[in-house]
């Protein structure tokens, strides 16, 4: 396989130069970042992070974007999103998509020999910081983007490393969980743990979990409009499938429990306004008004506190509102990145 050697010169408040050998564009790559200590004080031994690189670096290497993966997502899926929808213009930007801890590509319960430590969203971004700083030798980058759990990572980046990125894009986001979010997450965890207690198969667990997820990932209006009663049996049968071999049930629980603990104000006495004052990146939040999976209440509050740019989507697609207005979203992101 051919290798491409890129020489980056990053220019913001200062300049650094480094050389990095990377595989052909979009190929899965891995880096062992060493023993990684989690927020709980436990250690992930020989912590491994997966990543993929898309796009073109410019002359001064000031166009680098970190793309954080969503819940259960991976860098391969980000590549499909980029290629199918031209979601970010890879002729203008170099994208580093990093697989979050627990997704089955990076260190996760499914590929770890010992008992995998409990992780947090902050653990995910701390491991990414290690990769970007020590492997890519970058002190800062142009932007960070993420959707859903990826947006949680992006917002955590904004308060934990406030000078690392010039811009933050968070779509279908929340800076902390609402009580409604806590309810559905605890319901999912309880469902899976109870089914395991009574020796249900992984296939049965996945089927029921996916059915429950379908209840709140879209709005009721979307289901009624798109699933006709005469086609319901076919739709119901679509949930009956083999468990994912990469994002296993154990990985599912690991990331779900990480989301359950998420709150960017945790290090600021639980005060969201204090956390908001820490944000120094230009922030753009794309909020789904009818999101039933990540309640938008605290996103509206954070937008008011920061005066950041927002795009409010009001369609019946719920948490997946971005895909239903992809052209509008793509243009808005492009405008923000160019601004």
N, C-alpha and C positions, 0 to 999 in steps of 0.2 A: 504494500500500500504506500502510495506516495506521501511524503511528508512536506508540509509547507512551513518554512521558517519565517515568522513575522517579527519584525522589530518594532516595538511600540515606544513612542515617546509621549508621555502623558503631560499635558500642559494645562494647569489651572492656576493655582496660586504659586506653584513651583513646578519644576520639570524633573522627571526621572526617565531613565532609559533602561530597557531590559529586552532580552531576547527570549522567546518562548517557542519551543517546537510543539506544534499541535497537529493532530491527525486531520485528514481531509474534512472539509466543512461538514458539520452535522453528524459526524461519527461519535458513538458513545465513548467517553473517556472516563478514567478514574484517577483519583489521587488519594493516597493514604496521608492524612494530615497528622498522624501520630495519636497518642493517647489523648482523648478529648474529655475534659471534665465538665459534666452537666451542671445545671443550676442546683440540682439536688445534692451535688457533691460526689455522685457516682461517676465512674469512668467508662467510656466506650473505648475499649482497647483497639489500637490500630484503626482508628475511625476512618472509614472510606466514604468519599463523596464522588458521585457521578456527575458529569456535566457534558454539555455539547456546546459547540460554538457555531454561530450562524452569522453570515454577513461579511461586511468589508470594513476594515479599519482605515481611518483616514490618515492624512499625512502627519498630524500631530497627536493622534490617538486620543482625541478628546470626544469620541463618539461611542464610548463603550457603555452598554446597558446590561445590567443584571436582571434576569427574568426569573422570578421565584415560582415554583410549582404550586398548583392548587392541591386540595385534598385528594389524595390518591393519584394525582397527576405525576408525570415525569417529563424529563427533558425531550424525550421522543415525541410526546404529545404536543409540547410547545412547538416543536419543529413542524408538526402537521398543521397546527394553527397558523403559523407564520406562512407556510407554503400555500395553504388552501385559501386563506383570506388576505394574504399580504398584510397581516395585522400590524407589523412594524416594517418599515422600509429598510430591508437589509442591504440596499445599495447605499444607504446613508449611515447605517449604524452597524456596529459589531455587537452581537448579543451573546452573552454567556448565560446559558440556562443551566441552573444548578438543581440537581435532584435533592429535595429536602430529606432530612433524616426521617426514617420510618416508611419511605415509599417503596421499599423493596429493591431499589437500585443502589442507593447509598446505604450506609449501615442501618440495619432494621432488625426486628425480631426474627424475620425469616432467614436472614443470612448471617446471624451472629451466633457464635458457639455457646456462649454463656447466657444467663438471663439478661435480656436487654434492659438497660435502665429506662426509667420513665423520662420522657423528654418534654420540652416546652417549645413554644414558638421562638423564644429567645435563644434556646439551644440551637435551633435550626439556623438562625442568622449569625450566631457566634461562630458556628462551624463554617459558614459561608465566608465570613470575614477572614477567618484563618486561611481559607483557600485563595481568596482574591488577593490578600495582602502577601502571603508567603509563597504561593505558587505562581501567581501572575505578577507579583511584585508591584501591585497598584496601591497607591495611597488614597486615591479617590477616583470616582468614575462620574460619568455624565448623568446617568439615571438608573432608577430601580423601578421595576414594574411587577405587579402580581395581581391575580384575581382570586377572590374567595379566601382560602387559607393563604394563598400567595399574597393577597393584599394585607393580611395580618402580618406576614413577614415584612412586607414593604413598610408598613406603619411602625413596626417594631424597630426596623432599621432607622427610621426617621428620628427616634428618640434615643436609641442606644448609641448610634454613630451619626450624630446630627450633621457633621461636616463631610461625610463620606460621599454623598451624591448631591449633585446640583438640583435634581428633580426626582420626585416620587409620584408614581401613578398607581393608584389603588382602585381596582374596579370590583363591584359588588362587595364593598368593604365593611369593616367595623373595627373601631379601635379597642373595643372590649365587648364582652358578651352581655346581651340582655337576659332577663329571666326567661323569656320565651326560648332563646337559643339554648340556655342551660337545660330547659325542660326536654327539648327534642334530643339533645345529645345524651342526657342521662337516660332517656327512654331507649335509645339505640344501644347504649352500653348494657343496660339492664336486660334488654331483649337478648342480646348475644350471649351474655354470661349465663342467663337462665337456660337458654337453649343448649348451651354446652353442658350445663349441670345435668340436664336430662338426656345427654348423649345424642343430640340431634346431629345429623351429618353437616359437614361444611357447606354442602350444596343447599340444604334446607335453610341453614342460617343465612347464607347469601341471598337466597330467594326472598325471605321475609324482610331482611334488612333493605334490599333494593326496593321492595314494594313500599315499605315505609318511607324511604327516601323520596320516592316518586310523589308521595302525598304533599311534601312541602318544598320540593325543588321547583315545582311549577305551581301556578295558581289553579284553583278549581275550574275557573273559566277556560284556561288553556286545555285542560283534560277534556272538558265537555265539548269544546270546539273541535278538538283534533282526534279524539277517540270516540267513534260512533258506537252506540250500543251493540249494533250487529257485528262489530269488529272487536268487541271487548274480550271474548275468549282468546282470540289471537294475541291481543295485547297482554292479557294476563299470563299466557303461556311464555311470553318473551322474557319473563323474569326467571323462568326455570332453566338455569344454565350452570355450567361448572364454575366453581370458584376461580378467581383470578390467581394464576400461579406466581405473579410478581407481587401484586398488592393483596396479600393474603389477609385472612380475618385478623390474625395477630397484628399485622401491620396497620390494618384498618383501626383497630382499637388503640394502638400506640399513637397514631396521629390524632384520632378523635379525642383522646384524653389530653393531648397537648393543646388542642383547641379549647377544651373545657377550662383550662387554666389561664387562657389568654386575656391580658389586660395591659395596655401600654402605660397605664397610670400606676401600675403596681409598685414601681420604683420611685413614685412621686407621691407617696402617702395616700394612694388611691384617688388622687385629685386629677381628673382629666384636664382641667384647665392648666395645671402646673405642667403636665406632660405636653400639652399643646404649645406652651411657651418654649419648650425645648426644641421644637421643630424649626430648623433653619433652611431646609430644602424648600424649593417651590413645590407645592403639593396640588395634585389634581385628583379628585375623587369622582368616580362614576358610580352613581347610586341608583339601585333599582327600587322605585317607590313601593312596589308590591312584592318585595323580597320576603319570602316566608322561611328561608333557610338561614340567612344572616340578616337579622332585623336591623333596619337602617336608622333607628332612633339615635344611637350614639354617633353615627356618621354625620347626621345633620348637626349635632351638637359640636363635633370637632370642626366641621366646616364653618360654623358661626364663630368659633373661638379663634380660628386661624385666618379667616377671611380668604380661604383658598378657592381655587377654581373648582367648579362642580359641573357635572352633567347629570341631570335627573332623567332617568328612563321610566316612562309610565306605560308599560305594556303588560299583557297577561302572561308573560313568560317567567315571571317570578325571579328566582335566583339566576336563571339563565337568560336574563333580559338582554345581555350584551349580544348574544348570538342572533337575537331577533331584530336587532338594529345595528348589525355589524358595520355597515357602511358609515353610519353616523358616528359610531364609536371610533372606528379606524381614523376617520378624518379629524375628529376631536383630539385623539392622541397625537396624530401627526402634527397638528397645529400647535399643541402644547410643547412637543419636543422641539419644534422649530422656533418657537417664541423666545 
